[in-house]
Amino acid sequence: MTAILTRRRFVQLSVASVALFSAGGRAATWFAPSLTYPSVKVGNVAKIEVGKPAYFNYPDNRSQAVLVKLGREALGGVGKDRDLVAFSASCTHMGCGVQYKGGRFVCPCHQSMFDPAKNGQVYQGLASEWLPQIPLRVEPNGDVIATAVEGLIWGRVKNV
């Protein structure tokens, strides 16, 4: 004798499973990335030139990131002109290293393009996710500090 799974029973089981799995907030600690990021100096505003990318590792030595002064205001930008931004340098399509060219990030592998002034939004190519943005802060002495990663770095289960 076979049991028939009705739509109503499927929904009931799904809701019960989600409630059981997330009870007490334990689900978030199991699959959510750690929210403790290191604060790392990635440059100084006095030494950063418009349009010249500066590569650094963040949040650890396995992840290359890129800092760029756009010369125009950007979402999430810091500094006097709000034009200083940083992103993971791994393309969200297959992890190739993106390059900053002509005011945008370009993946040389499959030609995905990302807009650094719009939070790393993908607007061309095979990538379907935005580049993970690295929030920055500027210290009174001009040091630029990376503080976190917004989004998941390609190829990882969690960022840190």
SEROLUM-280684 format. One record per residue: residue in three letters; residue number from 1; x, z, y of N, C-alpha, C in turn. Coordinates in nm, 4 decimals. Atoms other than C-alpha are relative to their C-alpha. Example, Ala and Ser with C-alpha at 12.3 -4.5 7.8 and 13.67 -1.06 7.14 Angstrom:
+-----+-----+----------+----------+----------+----------+----------+----------+----------+----------+----------+
: res :   n :       nu :       nw :       nv :      cau :      caw :      cav :       cu :       cw :       cv :
+-----+-----+----------+----------+----------+----------+----------+----------+----------+----------+----------+
: ala :   1 :   0.0890 :   0.0000 :  -0.1190 :   1.2300 :   0.7800 :  -0.4500 :   0.0900 :   0.0000 :   0.1200 :
: ser :   2 :  -0.0820 :  -0.0060 :  -0.1190 :   1.3670 :   0.7140 :  -0.1060 :  -0.0770 :   0.0730 :   0.1090 :
+-----+-----+----------+----------+----------+----------+----------+----------+----------+----------+----------+
This chain:
+-----+-----+----------+----------+----------+----------+----------+----------+----------+----------+----------+
: res :   n :       nu :       nw :       nv :      cau :      caw :      cav :       cu :       cw :       cv :
+-----+-----+----------+----------+----------+----------+----------+----------+----------+----------+----------+
: met :   1 :   0.0844 :   0.0000 :  -0.1169 :   0.0000 :   0.0000 :   0.0000 :   0.0895 :   0.0000 :   0.1240 :
: thr :   2 :  -0.0816 :   0.0102 :  -0.1200 :   0.1508 :  -0.1026 :   0.3346 :  -0.0760 :   0.0543 :   0.1195 :
: ala :   3 :   0.0604 :  -0.0545 :  -0.1214 :   0.0889 :   0.0719 :   0.6625 :   0.0094 :  -0.1037 :   0.1106 :
: ile :   4 :   0.0023 :   0.0945 :  -0.1114 :  -0.0087 :  -0.1375 :   0.9609 :   0.0284 :   0.0785 :   0.1276 :
: leu :   5 :  -0.0361 :  -0.0633 :  -0.1263 :   0.1515 :  -0.0459 :   1.2907 :  -0.0786 :  -0.0681 :   0.1111 :
: thr :   6 :   0.0813 :   0.0559 :  -0.1083 :  -0.1047 :  -0.0993 :   1.5628 :   0.0738 :   0.0131 :   0.1323 :
: arg :   7 :  -0.0585 :  -0.0065 :  -0.1324 :  -0.0198 :  -0.1509 :   1.9260 :  -0.0099 :   0.1422 :   0.0557 :
: arg :   8 :   0.0208 :  -0.1358 :  -0.0474 :  -0.1652 :   0.1910 :   2.0103 :   0.0994 :   0.0959 :  -0.0670 :
: arg :   9 :  -0.0919 :  -0.0891 :   0.0722 :   0.0432 :   0.3637 :   1.7406 :   0.1450 :  -0.0258 :   0.0439 :
: phe :  10 :  -0.1343 :   0.0334 :  -0.0472 :   0.3574 :   0.1795 :   1.8575 :   0.0282 :   0.0665 :   0.1339 :
: val :  11 :  -0.0165 :  -0.0621 :  -0.1321 :   0.3072 :   0.3005 :   2.2152 :   0.0110 :   0.1515 :  -0.0148 :
: gln :  12 :  -0.0072 :  -0.1447 :   0.0205 :   0.2414 :   0.6557 :   2.0958 :   0.1368 :   0.0427 :  -0.0531 :
: leu :  13 :  -0.1314 :  -0.0321 :   0.0575 :   0.5600 :   0.6582 :   1.8860 :   0.1118 :  -0.0210 :   0.1025 :
: ser :  14 :  -0.1018 :   0.0270 :  -0.1020 :   0.7609 :   0.5060 :   2.1717 :   0.0046 :   0.1110 :   0.1039 :
: val :  15 :   0.0065 :  -0.1072 :  -0.1002 :   0.6430 :   0.7656 :   2.4238 :   0.0526 :   0.1298 :  -0.0597 :
: ala :  16 :  -0.0467 :  -0.1229 :   0.0652 :   0.7048 :   1.0478 :   2.1769 :   0.1515 :  -0.0025 :  -0.0190 :
: ser :  17 :  -0.1449 :   0.0121 :   0.0203 :   1.0553 :   0.9184 :   2.1018 :   0.0759 :   0.0212 :   0.1296 :
: val :  18 :  -0.0656 :  -0.0164 :  -0.1301 :   1.1498 :   0.8957 :   2.4679 :  -0.0069 :   0.1457 :   0.0449 :
: ala :  19 :   0.0149 :  -0.1405 :  -0.0400 :   1.0122 :   1.2437 :   2.5362 :   0.0925 :   0.0889 :  -0.0820 :
: leu :  20 :  -0.0845 :  -0.0816 :   0.0859 :   1.1962 :   1.3908 :   2.2391 :   0.1479 :  -0.0213 :   0.0326 :
: phe :  21 :  -0.1397 :   0.0341 :  -0.0254 :   1.5225 :   1.2114 :   2.3184 :   0.0499 :   0.0573 :   0.1319 :
: ser :  22 :  -0.0443 :  -0.0433 :  -0.1329 :   1.5306 :   1.3106 :   2.6835 :  -0.0361 :   0.1450 :   0.0311 :
: ala :  23 :   0.0398 :  -0.1392 :  -0.0237 :   1.4029 :   1.6668 :   2.6428 :   0.1184 :   0.0831 :   0.0475 :
: gly :  24 :  -0.1034 :  -0.0890 :  -0.0502 :   1.6008 :   1.9126 :   2.8467 :   0.1138 :  -0.0703 :   0.0710 :
: gly :  25 :  -0.1059 :   0.0717 :  -0.0704 :   1.8084 :   1.6416 :   3.0168 :   0.1213 :  -0.0305 :  -0.0860 :
: arg :  26 :  -0.1159 :   0.0220 :   0.0872 :   2.0366 :   1.6120 :   2.7148 :   0.0342 :  -0.1471 :  -0.0139 :
: ala :  27 :  -0.0274 :   0.1429 :   0.0134 :   2.0011 :   1.2351 :   2.6998 :   0.0957 :  -0.0466 :   0.1086 :
: ala :  28 :  -0.0856 :   0.0426 :  -0.1111 :   2.1632 :   1.1949 :   3.0408 :   0.1455 :   0.0368 :  -0.0252 :
: thr :  29 :  -0.1388 :  -0.0389 :   0.0251 :   2.4730 :   1.3861 :   2.9295 :   0.0600 :  -0.0800 :  -0.1141 :
: trp :  30 :  -0.0516 :   0.0764 :   0.1124 :   2.5024 :   1.1703 :   2.6189 :   0.0392 :  -0.1417 :   0.0399 :
: phe :  31 :  -0.0300 :   0.1398 :  -0.0294 :   2.4869 :   0.8206 :   2.7634 :   0.0348 :  -0.0285 :   0.1448 :
: ala :  32 :  -0.0315 :   0.0246 :  -0.1406 :   2.5340 :   0.8584 :   3.1401 :   0.1493 :   0.0187 :   0.0240 :
: pro :  33 :  -0.1416 :  -0.0178 :  -0.0298 :   2.8850 :   0.8128 :   3.2807 :   0.0247 :   0.1304 :   0.0751 :
: ser :  34 :  -0.0378 :  -0.1202 :  -0.0735 :   3.0668 :   1.1124 :   3.4151 :  -0.0060 :  -0.0295 :   0.1490 :
: leu :  35 :   0.0103 :   0.0201 :  -0.1431 :   3.0076 :   1.1594 :   3.7850 :   0.1174 :   0.0617 :   0.0745 :
: thr :  36 :  -0.1162 :  -0.0600 :  -0.0628 :   3.3446 :   1.3234 :   3.8507 :   0.1094 :  -0.1058 :   0.0118 :
: tyr :  37 :  -0.1013 :   0.1014 :  -0.0251 :   3.5703 :   1.0617 :   4.0066 :   0.1163 :   0.0605 :   0.0780 :
: pro :  38 :  -0.1121 :  -0.0491 :  -0.0791 :   3.9197 :   1.1202 :   4.1414 :  -0.0055 :  -0.0574 :   0.1415 :
: ser :  39 :  -0.0187 :   0.0522 :  -0.1359 :   3.9866 :   1.0838 :   4.5143 :   0.1425 :  -0.0510 :   0.0070 :
: val :  40 :  -0.1311 :   0.0639 :   0.0038 :   4.2742 :   0.8389 :   4.5442 :   0.0250 :  -0.0767 :   0.1294 :
: lys :  41 :  -0.0384 :   0.0761 :  -0.1190 :   4.4545 :   0.7074 :   4.8518 :   0.0326 :  -0.1431 :  -0.0427 :
: val :  42 :  -0.0208 :   0.1403 :   0.0352 :   4.4440 :   0.3274 :   4.8411 :   0.0594 :  -0.0809 :   0.1149 :
: gly :  43 :  -0.0596 :   0.0702 :  -0.1125 :   4.5875 :   0.2393 :   5.1810 :  -0.0160 :   0.0784 :   0.1280 :
: asn :  44 :   0.0150 :  -0.0575 :  -0.1326 :   4.5978 :   0.3129 :   5.5508 :  -0.0514 :  -0.1095 :   0.0914 :
: val :  45 :   0.0633 :   0.1021 :  -0.0833 :   4.3829 :   0.1324 :   5.8083 :   0.0998 :  -0.0730 :   0.0905 :
: ala :  46 :  -0.0990 :   0.0628 :  -0.0885 :   4.6887 :   0.0636 :   6.0263 :   0.0781 :  -0.1106 :  -0.0708 :
: lys :  47 :  -0.0801 :   0.0971 :   0.0751 :   4.8496 :  -0.1428 :   5.7473 :  -0.0834 :  -0.1064 :  -0.0715 :
: ile :  48 :   0.0876 :   0.0942 :   0.0700 :   4.5479 :  -0.3376 :   5.6215 :  -0.0344 :  -0.1151 :   0.0941 :
: glu :  49 :   0.0242 :   0.1192 :  -0.0813 :   4.5179 :  -0.6943 :   5.7524 :  -0.1303 :  -0.0672 :  -0.0406 :
: val :  50 :   0.1242 :   0.0721 :   0.0265 :   4.1949 :  -0.8930 :   5.7824 :   0.0281 :  -0.1158 :  -0.0954 :
: gly :  51 :  -0.0081 :   0.1111 :   0.0946 :   4.1490 :  -1.1267 :   5.4860 :   0.1110 :   0.0083 :  -0.1019 :
: lys :  52 :  -0.1106 :  -0.0127 :   0.0959 :   4.4520 :  -1.0009 :   5.2936 :  -0.0349 :   0.1100 :  -0.1007 :
: pro :  53 :   0.0403 :  -0.1004 :   0.0980 :   4.3465 :  -0.8274 :   4.9698 :   0.1158 :   0.0901 :  -0.0412 :
: ala :  54 :  -0.0984 :  -0.0966 :   0.0505 :   4.5277 :  -0.5167 :   4.8471 :  -0.0527 :   0.0511 :  -0.1343 :
: tyr :  55 :   0.0422 :  -0.0407 :   0.1341 :   4.5072 :  -0.4508 :   4.4734 :   0.0528 :   0.1391 :  -0.0317 :
: phe :  56 :  -0.0360 :  -0.1352 :   0.0406 :   4.5166 :  -0.0992 :   4.3297 :  -0.0741 :   0.0321 :  -0.1287 :
: asn :  57 :   0.0674 :  -0.0427 :   0.1223 :   4.4122 :   0.0827 :   4.0129 :  -0.0953 :   0.1146 :   0.0319 :
: tyr :  58 :   0.0994 :  -0.1046 :  -0.0200 :   4.0915 :   0.2868 :   4.0173 :  -0.1164 :  -0.0248 :  -0.0938 :
: pro :  59 :  -0.0238 :  -0.1432 :  -0.0112 :   3.9437 :   0.5041 :   3.8717 :   0.1166 :   0.0497 :  -0.0852 :
: asp :  60 :  -0.1164 :  -0.0377 :   0.0807 :   4.2387 :   0.5008 :   3.6298 :   0.0941 :  -0.1206 :  -0.0069 :
: asn :  61 :  -0.1005 :   0.1069 :   0.0067 :   4.5416 :   0.2862 :   3.5422 :  -0.0452 :  -0.1225 :  -0.0785 :
: arg :  62 :   0.0509 :   0.1143 :   0.0766 :   4.3335 :   0.0587 :   3.3157 :  -0.0894 :  -0.0925 :   0.0816 :
: ser :  63 :   0.0971 :   0.0757 :  -0.0780 :   4.1116 :  -0.0699 :   3.5955 :   0.0566 :  -0.0444 :   0.1331 :
: gln :  64 :  -0.0472 :   0.0513 :  -0.1281 :   4.2317 :  -0.2960 :   3.8708 :  -0.1178 :  -0.0125 :   0.0960 :
: ala :  65 :   0.1002 :   0.0099 :  -0.1062 :   4.0392 :  -0.2871 :   4.1969 :   0.0635 :  -0.0718 :   0.1182 :
: val :  66 :  -0.0513 :   0.0720 :  -0.1165 :   4.0724 :  -0.4711 :   4.5256 :  -0.0657 :   0.0536 :   0.1269 :
: leu :  67 :   0.0402 :  -0.0473 :  -0.1323 :   4.0506 :  -0.3467 :   4.8845 :   0.0185 :  -0.1168 :   0.0961 :
: val :  68 :  -0.0125 :   0.1095 :  -0.0958 :   3.9821 :  -0.5956 :   5.1619 :  -0.0686 :   0.0359 :   0.1310 :
: lys :  69 :   0.0579 :  -0.0115 :  -0.1349 :   3.9196 :  -0.5894 :   5.5365 :  -0.0588 :  -0.1367 :   0.0307 :
: leu :  70 :   0.0692 :   0.1278 :  -0.0122 :   3.6582 :  -0.8594 :   5.5912 :   0.0044 :  -0.0623 :   0.1388 :
: gly :  71 :   0.0068 :   0.0538 :  -0.1355 :   3.6648 :  -0.8914 :   5.9685 :  -0.1432 :  -0.0171 :   0.0476 :
: arg :  72 :   0.1426 :  -0.0002 :  -0.0357 :   3.2833 :  -0.8628 :   5.9720 :  -0.0642 :   0.1188 :  -0.0694 :
: glu :  73 :   0.0652 :  -0.1177 :   0.0566 :   3.0485 :  -0.5750 :   5.9027 :  -0.0515 :  -0.0286 :  -0.1403 :
: ala :  74 :   0.0418 :   0.0144 :   0.1393 :   2.9671 :  -0.5177 :   5.5364 :  -0.0845 :   0.1189 :  -0.0420 :
: leu :  75 :   0.0768 :  -0.1099 :   0.0578 :   2.7148 :  -0.3108 :   5.3434 :   0.0969 :   0.0917 :  -0.0737 :
: gly :  76 :  -0.0914 :  -0.0945 :   0.0622 :   2.8991 :   0.0020 :   5.2389 :   0.1391 :  -0.0020 :   0.0597 :
: gly :  77 :  -0.1307 :   0.0083 :  -0.0641 :   3.1876 :  -0.0851 :   5.4696 :   0.0332 :   0.1255 :   0.0785 :
: val :  78 :  -0.0466 :  -0.1159 :  -0.0761 :   3.3951 :   0.1879 :   5.6308 :   0.0989 :  -0.0462 :   0.1054 :
: gly :  79 :  -0.0937 :   0.0314 :  -0.1070 :   3.6311 :   0.2043 :   5.9248 :  -0.0726 :  -0.0256 :   0.1295 :
: lys :  80 :   0.0557 :   0.0183 :  -0.1338 :   3.5811 :   0.1401 :   6.2934 :  -0.1001 :  -0.1158 :   0.0051 :
: asp :  81 :   0.0869 :   0.1181 :  -0.0019 :   3.4250 :  -0.2036 :   6.2342 :  -0.0916 :  -0.0096 :  -0.1220 :
: arg :  82 :   0.0806 :  -0.0040 :   0.1230 :   3.2564 :  -0.1069 :   5.9029 :   0.0209 :  -0.1250 :  -0.0849 :
: asp :  83 :  -0.0320 :   0.1238 :   0.0717 :   3.4348 :  -0.4019 :   5.7412 :   0.1008 :   0.0185 :  -0.1135 :
: leu :  84 :  -0.0975 :  -0.0307 :   0.1043 :   3.6630 :  -0.2298 :   5.4906 :  -0.0752 :   0.0360 :  -0.1280 :
: val :  85 :   0.0722 :  -0.0197 :   0.1260 :   3.5344 :  -0.2537 :   5.1301 :   0.0960 :  -0.0105 :  -0.1178 :
: ala :  86 :  -0.0785 :   0.0094 :   0.1234 :   3.6654 :  -0.2189 :   4.7757 :  -0.0943 :  -0.0211 :  -0.1174 :
: phe :  87 :   0.0786 :   0.0325 :   0.1183 :   3.5417 :  -0.3459 :   4.4400 :   0.0887 :   0.0001 :  -0.1232 :
: ser :  88 :  -0.0709 :   0.0225 :   0.1256 :   3.6368 :  -0.3558 :   4.0758 :   0.0445 :  -0.1454 :   0.0004 :
: ala :  89 :  -0.0508 :   0.1369 :   0.0026 :   3.8509 :  -0.6651 :   4.0226 :  -0.0326 :  -0.0707 :  -0.1308 :
: ser :  90 :   0.0402 :   0.0613 :   0.1268 :   3.6938 :  -0.7374 :   3.6813 :  -0.1352 :  -0.0679 :   0.0154 :
: cys :  91 :   0.1249 :   0.0752 :  -0.0084 :   3.4298 :  -1.0102 :   3.6776 :  -0.1006 :   0.0600 :  -0.0975 :
: thr :  92 :   0.1040 :  -0.0593 :   0.0832 :   3.1009 :  -0.8839 :   3.5392 :  -0.0500 :  -0.0938 :  -0.1093 :
: his :  93 :   0.0394 :   0.0924 :   0.1064 :   3.0623 :  -1.1933 :   3.3197 :   0.0813 :   0.0240 :  -0.1262 :
: met :  94 :  -0.0844 :  -0.0196 :   0.1184 :   3.3617 :  -1.1594 :   3.0855 :   0.1281 :   0.0766 :   0.0298 :
: gly :  95 :  -0.1126 :  -0.0872 :  -0.0297 :   3.6102 :  -0.9334 :   3.2608 :   0.1235 :  -0.0662 :   0.0571 :
: cys :  96 :  -0.1157 :   0.0665 :  -0.0612 :   3.8445 :  -1.1935 :   3.4121 :   0.0264 :   0.0624 :   0.1376 :
: gly :  97 :  -0.0356 :  -0.0562 :  -0.1301 :   4.0292 :  -1.0826 :   3.7259 :  -0.0477 :  -0.0876 :   0.1140 :
: val :  98 :   0.0486 :   0.0766 :  -0.1151 :   3.8533 :  -1.1901 :   4.0438 :   0.1077 :  -0.0055 :   0.1084 :
: gln :  99 :  -0.0936 :   0.0194 :  -0.1106 :   4.0461 :  -1.3178 :   4.3448 :  -0.0787 :  -0.0139 :   0.1285 :
: tyr : 100 :   0.0650 :   0.0110 :  -0.1302 :   3.9599 :  -1.2903 :   4.7121 :   0.0477 :  -0.1277 :   0.0662 :
: lys : 101 :  -0.0324 :   0.1290 :  -0.0626 :   3.9473 :  -1.6399 :   4.8642 :  -0.1146 :  -0.0418 :   0.0910 :
: gly : 102 :   0.0999 :   0.0544 :  -0.0909 :   3.7660 :  -1.7754 :   5.1658 :  -0.1163 :   0.0935 :   0.0299 :
: gly : 103 :   0.1046 :  -0.0948 :  -0.0336 :   3.5719 :  -1.4574 :   5.2385 :  -0.0895 :   0.0406 :  -0.1150 :
: arg : 104 :   0.0796 :  -0.0366 :   0.1176 :   3.4407 :  -1.4124 :   4.8835 :   0.0907 :   0.0280 :  -0.1182 :
: phe : 105 :  -0.0731 :  -0.0209 :   0.1244 :   3.5489 :  -1.2999 :   4.5397 :  -0.0373 :  -0.1123 :  -0.0954 :
: val : 106 :   0.0209 :   0.1116 :   0.0912 :   3.5921 :  -1.5838 :   4.2918 :   0.0631 :   0.0330 :  -0.1340 :
: cys : 107 :  -0.0545 :  -0.0162 :   0.1346 :   3.6350 :  -1.5601 :   3.9164 :   0.0583 :  -0.1343 :  -0.0426 :
: pro : 108 :  -0.0609 :   0.1272 :   0.0365 :   3.8850 :  -1.8284 :   3.8091 :  -0.0392 :  -0.0497 :  -0.1396 :
: cys : 109 :   0.0347 :   0.0393 :   0.1374 :   3.7557 :  -1.8309 :   3.4490 :  -0.1262 :  -0.0853 :  -0.0066 :
: his : 110 :   0.1276 :   0.0703 :   0.0101 :   3.3952 :  -1.9430 :   3.4993 :  -0.0664 :  -0.0220 :   0.1356 :
: gln : 111 :   0.0425 :   0.0314 :  -0.1367 :   3.3625 :  -1.9784 :   3.8784 :  -0.1166 :   0.0838 :   0.0532 :
: ser : 112 :   0.0979 :  -0.0891 :  -0.0623 :   3.1315 :  -1.6844 :   3.9445 :   0.0513 :   0.0387 :   0.1371 :
: met : 113 :  -0.0369 :  -0.0374 :  -0.1357 :   3.1287 :  -1.5926 :   4.3126 :  -0.0823 :   0.1202 :   0.0441 :
: phe : 114 :   0.0600 :  -0.1251 :  -0.0419 :   3.0517 :  -1.2571 :   4.4725 :   0.0195 :   0.0173 :   0.1501 :
: asp : 115 :  -0.0043 :  -0.0196 :  -0.1445 :   2.9740 :  -1.1679 :   4.8344 :   0.0412 :   0.1440 :   0.0320 :
: pro : 116 :  -0.0456 :  -0.1363 :  -0.0288 :   3.1820 :  -0.8678 :   4.9483 :  -0.0737 :   0.0671 :   0.1153 :
: ala : 117 :   0.0742 :  -0.0586 :  -0.1117 :   2.9694 :  -0.8192 :   5.2617 :  -0.1387 :   0.0484 :  -0.0434 :
: lys : 118 :   0.1324 :  -0.0385 :   0.0517 :   2.6559 :  -0.7709 :   5.0457 :   0.0149 :   0.0768 :  -0.1307 :
: asn : 119 :  -0.0205 :  -0.0884 :   0.1147 :   2.7758 :  -0.5033 :   4.8010 :   0.0510 :  -0.0724 :  -0.1250 :
: gly : 120 :  -0.0534 :   0.0711 :   0.1161 :   2.9498 :  -0.7572 :   4.5752 :  -0.1038 :  -0.0802 :  -0.0743 :
: gln : 121 :   0.1093 :   0.0748 :   0.0629 :   2.6302 :  -0.9507 :   4.5046 :   0.0508 :  -0.1330 :  -0.0548 :
: val : 122 :  -0.0357 :   0.1288 :   0.0596 :   2.6782 :  -1.2424 :   4.2659 :  -0.0960 :  -0.1056 :   0.0537 :
: tyr : 123 :   0.0877 :   0.1047 :  -0.0499 :   2.5484 :  -1.5685 :   4.4078 :   0.0274 :  -0.1364 :  -0.0621 :
: gln : 124 :  -0.0262 :   0.1259 :   0.0692 :   2.7001 :  -1.8384 :   4.1877 :   0.0737 :   0.0291 :  -0.1291 :
: gly : 125 :  -0.0744 :  -0.0114 :   0.1246 :   2.8244 :  -1.8791 :   3.8338 :  -0.0756 :   0.0720 :  -0.1087 :
: leu : 126 :   0.0604 :  -0.0569 :   0.1198 :   2.7613 :  -1.7138 :   3.5003 :  -0.0202 :   0.1508 :   0.0058 :
: ala : 127 :   0.0175 :  -0.1454 :  -0.0103 :   2.7898 :  -1.3496 :   3.6069 :  -0.1445 :   0.0305 :   0.0395 :
: ser : 128 :   0.1364 :  -0.0378 :  -0.0326 :   2.4548 :  -1.1746 :   3.6218 :  -0.0068 :   0.1358 :   0.0687 :
: glu : 129 :  -0.0062 :  -0.1313 :  -0.0637 :   2.5660 :  -0.8389 :   3.7636 :   0.0921 :  -0.0053 :   0.1215 :
: trp : 130 :  -0.0850 :  -0.0111 :  -0.1179 :   2.7170 :  -0.7493 :   4.1001 :   0.1316 :   0.0655 :  -0.0383 :
: leu : 131 :  -0.1255 :  -0.0712 :   0.0220 :   3.0778 :  -0.6363 :   4.1180 :  -0.0208 :   0.1478 :   0.0316 :
: pro : 132 :   0.0114 :  -0.1424 :  -0.0326 :   3.0962 :  -0.2567 :   4.0991 :   0.0757 :   0.0319 :   0.1292 :
: gln : 133 :  -0.0627 :  -0.0339 :  -0.1279 :   3.1652 :  -0.1328 :   4.4513 :   0.0625 :   0.1385 :  -0.0087 :
: ile : 134 :  -0.0707 :  -0.1271 :  -0.0055 :   3.4103 :   0.1490 :   4.5153 :  -0.0213 :   0.0590 :   0.1390 :
: pro : 135 :   0.0207 :  -0.0630 :  -0.1304 :   3.2864 :   0.3758 :   4.7950 :   0.1313 :   0.0563 :   0.0542 :
: leu : 136 :  -0.1231 :  -0.0433 :  -0.0670 :   3.5580 :   0.4605 :   5.0451 :  -0.0334 :   0.0987 :   0.1103 :
: arg : 137 :   0.0101 :  -0.0802 :  -0.1220 :   3.6153 :   0.7147 :   5.3172 :   0.1333 :  -0.0133 :   0.0723 :
: val : 138 :  -0.1209 :   0.0084 :  -0.0814 :   3.8650 :   0.7073 :   5.6024 :   0.0279 :   0.1387 :   0.0562 :
: glu : 139 :  -0.0444 :  -0.1309 :  -0.0495 :   4.0567 :   1.0250 :   5.6808 :   0.0381 :  -0.0117 :   0.1476 :
: pro : 140 :  -0.0384 :   0.0043 :  -0.1419 :   4.1396 :   1.1206 :   6.0437 :   0.1369 :  -0.0647 :   0.0248 :
: asn : 141 :  -0.1322 :   0.0622 :  -0.0165 :   4.4999 :   1.0027 :   5.9871 :   0.0011 :  -0.1481 :  -0.0372 :
: gly : 142 :   0.0095 :   0.1420 :   0.0328 :   4.3748 :   0.6568 :   5.8810 :   0.0115 :  -0.0322 :  -0.1473 :
: asp : 143 :  -0.0082 :   0.0258 :   0.1441 :   4.4232 :   0.6977 :   5.5057 :  -0.1368 :  -0.0395 :  -0.0531 :
: val : 144 :   0.1226 :   0.0467 :   0.0638 :   4.1624 :   0.5104 :   5.3021 :  -0.0027 :   0.0584 :  -0.1406 :
: ile : 145 :   0.0123 :  -0.0719 :   0.1263 :   4.0395 :   0.7108 :   5.0033 :  -0.1137 :  -0.0590 :  -0.0829 :
: ala : 146 :   0.1039 :   0.0420 :   0.0945 :   3.8517 :   0.5729 :   4.6993 :  -0.0628 :   0.1257 :  -0.0584 :
: thr : 147 :   0.0683 :  -0.1228 :   0.0401 :   3.5873 :   0.8234 :   4.5917 :  -0.0888 :  -0.0123 :  -0.1238 :
: ala : 148 :   0.0906 :   0.0160 :   0.1141 :   3.3709 :   0.6755 :   4.3121 :  -0.0082 :  -0.1478 :  -0.0365 :
: val : 149 :   0.0307 :   0.1384 :   0.0371 :   3.2483 :   0.3582 :   4.1416 :  -0.1511 :  -0.0098 :  -0.0122 :
: glu : 150 :   0.1446 :   0.0234 :   0.0083 :   2.8943 :   0.2294 :   4.1915 :  -0.0226 :  -0.1200 :  -0.0910 :
: gly : 151 :   0.0184 :   0.1037 :   0.1006 :   2.8143 :   0.0333 :   3.8790 :   0.0976 :   0.0231 :  -0.1138 :
: leu : 152 :  -0.0826 :  -0.0157 :   0.1180 :   2.9759 :  -0.0002 :   3.5393 :   0.1081 :  -0.1075 :  -0.0029 :
: ile : 153 :  -0.1123 :   0.0926 :   0.0091 :   3.3200 :  -0.1590 :   3.5120 :  -0.0119 :  -0.0780 :  -0.1301 :
: trp : 154 :   0.0168 :   0.0864 :   0.1160 :   3.3161 :  -0.4529 :   3.2708 :   0.0818 :   0.0512 :  -0.1187 :
: gly : 155 :  -0.0678 :  -0.0365 :   0.1228 :   3.4047 :  -0.3672 :   2.9119 :   0.0044 :   0.1489 :  -0.0286 :
: arg : 156 :  -0.0047 :  -0.1450 :   0.0179 :   3.3429 :   0.0052 :   2.9416 :  -0.1382 :   0.0561 :  -0.0320 :
: val : 157 :   0.1225 :  -0.0738 :   0.0269 :   3.0846 :   0.2462 :   2.8122 :  -0.0275 :   0.0944 :   0.1151 :
: lys : 158 :   0.0091 :  -0.0815 :  -0.1192 :   3.1566 :   0.4773 :   3.1042 :   0.1277 :  -0.0209 :   0.0802 :
: asn : 159 :  -0.1140 :   0.0293 :  -0.0862 :   3.3922 :   0.4499 :   3.4004 :   0.1124 :   0.1025 :  -0.0107 :
: val : 160 :  -0.1014 :  -0.1054 :   0.0106 :   3.5730 :   0.7847 :   3.3676 :  -0.0312 :   0.0925 :  -0.1144 :
+-----+-----+----------+----------+----------+----------+----------+----------+----------+----------+----------+
